[in-house]
Amino acid sequence: MRKKLMKQVRNKLYSNFVKSGTLMGGKMEEESKESQVVEIEKDLSKIKELSDDQLVTACGGMTAHKGARHGLNMKAKLDRIAEAEREFMLKYGGGFAADSSVTSDIPKKKKKRKHENTE
């Protein structure tokens, strides 16, 4: 029983290798047989694209972010990403904002002044 199981495991392990030649006396001897390559074509017409809302409902509300299960929605991080995208679009995207409603929601941060020591 164990030998049979080990033989099956070994066959599965080495079944993916393709023999292309043999090393004989320090020289590689190529195989003269034509290799049989099987290409599997997948029909991509059956795949439909889902919107984010449809995807969330299809997954039953589960997300890949583990904290989202406990109510953490990473609002601050998403705001930083939106701000970075807005700045990028202003700098490189032709000077117009992609979504003006996002820019009005984000308050500007004030820079702190460095006080000089008056000694």
C-alpha positions in Angstrom: 0.0 0.0 0.0 2.7 2.5 1.0 4.9 1.6 -2.0 1.9 2.1 -4.3 1.2 5.5 -2.8 4.9 6.6 -3.0 5.0 5.5 -6.7 1.9 7.6 -7.4 3.5 10.6 -5.7 6.7 10.2 -7.6 4.8 9.9 -10.9 2.9 13.1 -10.2 6.1 14.9 -9.3 8.0 14.0 -12.5 5.0 14.1 -14.8 5.4 17.9 -15.6 9.0 17.6 -16.8 9.7 17.7 -20.5 12.7 15.7 -21.8 14.6 17.7 -24.3 18.0 16.0 -24.3 20.4 13.7 -22.4 23.9 14.5 -21.1 26.2 11.8 -22.4 29.9 12.1 -21.7 29.8 15.9 -21.1 27.9 16.6 -24.3 24.2 17.3 -24.6 22.4 15.0 -27.1 19.2 16.6 -28.3 16.1 14.5 -28.7 15.1 14.0 -32.3 11.5 13.3 -31.6 9.1 16.2 -32.1 7.8 17.4 -28.8 4.1 17.3 -28.4 3.0 20.6 -27.0 -0.7 20.9 -26.0 -2.1 24.4 -25.8 -5.3 25.0 -24.0 -7.3 27.9 -25.3 -9.7 29.4 -22.8 -13.0 31.0 -23.9 -12.9 34.5 -22.4 -16.3 35.4 -23.8 -18.0 33.7 -20.9 -16.3 36.0 -18.4 -18.3 39.0 -17.5 -17.0 42.1 -15.7 -18.6 43.1 -12.5 -18.8 46.5 -10.9 -17.5 46.9 -7.4 -20.9 46.8 -5.9 -21.9 43.6 -7.8 -18.6 42.0 -6.8 -19.2 42.7 -3.1 -22.7 41.3 -3.3 -21.5 38.2 -5.1 -18.9 37.6 -2.4 -21.5 38.0 0.3 -20.0 41.2 1.6 -16.6 39.7 2.3 -13.5 41.7 1.5 -9.8 40.9 1.4 -9.1 43.5 4.1 -9.5 41.6 7.3 -10.1 44.7 9.3 -13.2 45.4 7.3 -14.9 42.4 9.0 -14.7 44.4 12.2 -15.9 47.7 10.8 -12.5 49.3 9.9 -12.8 51.0 6.5 -9.4 52.7 6.2 -11.0 56.1 5.6 -7.8 58.1 6.3 -5.7 55.9 4.0 -8.3 56.2 1.2 -8.4 60.0 1.7 -4.6 60.1 1.3 -4.7 58.0 -1.8 -7.4 60.3 -3.3 -5.4 63.4 -2.5 -2.3 61.9 -4.1 -4.2 61.0 -7.2 -5.7 64.5 -7.4 -2.2 66.0 -7.1 -0.9 63.7 -9.7 -3.7 64.6 -12.1 -3.1 68.3 -11.5 0.6 67.9 -12.1 0.7 65.4 -15.0 -2.9 65.0 -16.2 -3.4 68.2 -18.1 -4.2 70.5 -15.2 -7.8 69.4 -14.5 -9.1 67.5 -11.5 -10.7 64.1 -12.1 -13.4 64.5 -9.5 -14.0 67.9 -8.0 -16.3 66.6 -5.2 -13.3 64.6 -3.8 -11.1 67.7 -3.6 -13.7 69.8 -1.7 -14.1 67.1 1.0 -10.4 67.0 1.9 -9.3 69.8 4.2 -5.8 71.3 3.6 -3.3 70.6 6.3 -1.5 73.6 7.7 2.3 73.4 8.1 3.7 74.0 11.5 6.2 76.9 11.9 9.6 76.2 13.3 10.3 78.6 16.1 13.7 80.1 16.5 15.4 79.9 19.8 15.6 83.5 21.2 18.4 83.1 23.7 
